């Protein structure tokens, strides 16, 4: 027994060490001095050298504060207390029980003695334990500290705020189910053997369209057949599956078309990019070689574009490039190819310019220069952008690289000559193969 100051005033059995100890700082003593019965945090007893549970209760006196508090301890292993719990097992398995104090984050008692008075796992280690510490009561499946899967059930001990966990390894918990499964499988095999032939016929009838669909799908993946919708013969589950596959195939074709477009077009302006330009130029040269035609390539580089980027920012520069690309696209014919090959550089391929290729290219170049005489609108600002153009003329036996290089060099000549103009360079006739 201790007084309101925490000093020992009575002791049984009498121990000199207790008389010299002040218990005022103990949480359970403080609660009893406030008028409550309280069970303290389980701890290892110094005298008995075994786990104990301290508790305290006020001695009523009719005063606002009890004049004394009765303090006692009991060993967790005391007969009739928790000894039954500590030695409990579920059936013949290795399952057992845990008694947990959530406010102390402590294993009070356990059927495994090595876990007694040990701290509970840190948050995040065991999700089911975290839920139980937060107030969940029920059953669940978790993995213990030894890495074994267990089935656990949690129930509260309301008088002390603790909860009990009963745990059983999953292999033992579901052993009966396993035996039942074995029994059912064995009898199912015996029962279905007699009907196997009829069942096989029925399954073949049901899944015959699916077999055909799988065969066609495999041939499409090998490239033997084009990617096209599978035939839907009926509107049952198999038919619904085939229709779902056809919808997925349609989306795949759409995505492939979109990817193919993005791979060959400039993302900013929507014009063909360098890859598509090279392909078109290759086709144009092949056509010119067959028909003994001329080839005209215009290399365009904007004048004054850097000032837009420097003064108004890159977003304004991007908008200027989009507007310029739209104007160039309106000038050329549908058979011609306008392309953006990077930065403020554009290339125009003239398809079948005829015998007067130089005149046709000059007309197109003049139109490109004239169309940029009207300022581009960038927000509230009017900005003037010009263009210098190099024109390369060749025949079907010219190479792509020689045409582009010649047009590029002619463009630099136009810039050096004062910009806003075009220069024509005619490649020498290529030697034709014998």
Secondary structure, 3 states (H helix, E strand, C coil): CEECCCEECCCCCCCHHHHCCECCCCHHHHHHHCCCCEECCCEECCCCCCEEEEEEEECCCCCCCCCEEEEEEEECCCCCCCHHHHCCCCCCCCCEEEEEECCCCEEEEECCHHHCCCECCCCCCCHHHHHHHCCCCCEEEEECCCCCEEEEEEEEECCCCEEEEEEEEHHHHCHHHHHHHHHHHHHHHHHHHCCHHHHHHHHHHHHHHHHHHHHHHHHHHHCCCCCCCCCCCCCCHHHHHHHHHHHHHHHHHHHHHHHHHHHHECCCCCCECHHHHHHHHHHHHHHHHHHCCEEEEEEEEEECHHHHHHHHCHHHHHHHHHHHHHHHHHHCCCCCEEEEEECCEEEEEECCCCCCHHHHHHHHHHHHHHHCCCCEEECCEEECCEEEEEEEEEECCCCHHHHHHHHHHHHHHHHHCCCCCEEEEECCCCCCCC
